[in-house]
Amino acid sequence: MSRYRTRSWRSFDPGSATVAAPERFAPQERLRILGLDPGSRTTGFGVIEWGGTQWGHVAHGCIAVPTGSLAERLRAIYERLAELISIHQPGEVAIERVFVNRNVDSALKLGQARGAALCAVPSGLPVFEYAPRAVKLALVGSGAAEKPQVAHMIRALFALEGRLKADAADALAIAVCHAHSRGLRRLAAQHAALSAAAGDLPR
C-alpha cells in the first residue's frame, strides 16, 4: 500500500486558479494548452491537446538559459518562449503561481523569471495560474506529492518513454491541471444551464 495519503479528484478546487478571461465551451472543443514551469536557470514547458475526455501530447522540454547576468537570462527566457508560442500556437497558457520560501533571493529571481515568461505571451492569449499544491492534487491526488510521483503520472498519462526531466514533467502537469480545472468548470456550466432550462419548463 502506498505510504502517501491521497484525496479524491472530486476534492480538487478549481477556485484555486486565477482565471484571466471568460471561457467559452464548444460542444466538441479541442484545446491546445501550454504549461510553464518558470525558473531563472531552467524553464520547463509542456504542450498538450485536450478534447474533454481525450488527451494528446504535443511537445515538452526545458529552456536552459546560458550563464551570465540575470538580465541576460531573463531575455533568453523571453525570446525562447516567444519562439515556442509562435511554433505551437496554444489557445491558452497555464503557469505555476509563485510561492515564497525561506530564501527571499531565490523567490525574487523566480518571480522575475515568471515575469519574463508572461511577457512572452501575446496580448489576448488567456493565462491561468495554479498553486503547486493544486497541480499535485489534480494529477496525483495529493497536494504533498513528490516530484518523482508527478513525473510517473505524466509518463503514464501520455505513454512517454525515456527520461523525463523534472521541469518538463512539472510543466506538463500544470497543463493537465488546467485541463482538469477547465473540465470541471465546463460541467458546472452545463449543470447550471440544465437547471436554468428545467426552471423554465411549465409545471
HUDACOR-V34329 format. One record per pair of residues at least 24 apart in sequence whose C-alpha atoms are under 6 Angstrom apart, sorted by the first residue. I is the first residue (numbers start at 0). J is the second residue. D is the distance in Angstrom with one decimal. If there is no record, write none. Layout:
# HUDACOR-V34329
I_J_D, I_J_D
This chain:
# HUDACOR-V34329
5_140_5.1, 5_141_4.8, 6_140_5.0, 6_141_5.8, 13_180_5.1, 16_128_5.3, 16_129_4.9, 17_127_5.7, 17_128_5.3, 18_127_5.3, 19_125_5.8, 19_126_5.6, 19_127_6.0, 31_89_4.9, 31_90_5.3, 32_89_5.4, 32_91_5.1, 32_92_5.7, 32_174_6.0, 33_89_5.9, 33_92_4.8, 34_92_6.0, 34_93_4.8, 34_94_5.8, 34_170_4.8, 34_171_5.7, 34_173_5.3, 34_174_4.3, 35_94_4.8, 35_170_4.8, 36_95_6.0, 36_170_4.9, 37_113_5.4, 38_109_5.5, 38_112_5.6, 39_109_5.8, 39_112_5.2, 40_64_5.8, 43_166_4.5, 43_167_4.4, 43_170_5.5, 44_167_5.5, 44_170_4.9, 45_170_5.1, 45_171_4.5, 59_167_5.9, 60_167_5.2, 61_167_5.9, 73_112_6.0, 73_115_5.8, 77_115_5.3, 77_116_5.5, 77_119_5.2, 81_119_4.9, 91_125_5.2, 92_126_4.8, 93_126_5.8, 93_127_4.7, 93_128_5.9, 93_174_5.8, 94_128_5.1, 95_128_5.7, 95_129_5.1, 95_130_6.0, 96_128_5.4, 96_129_5.3, 96_130_5.0, 134_173_5.8, 134_176_5.4, 137_176_5.6
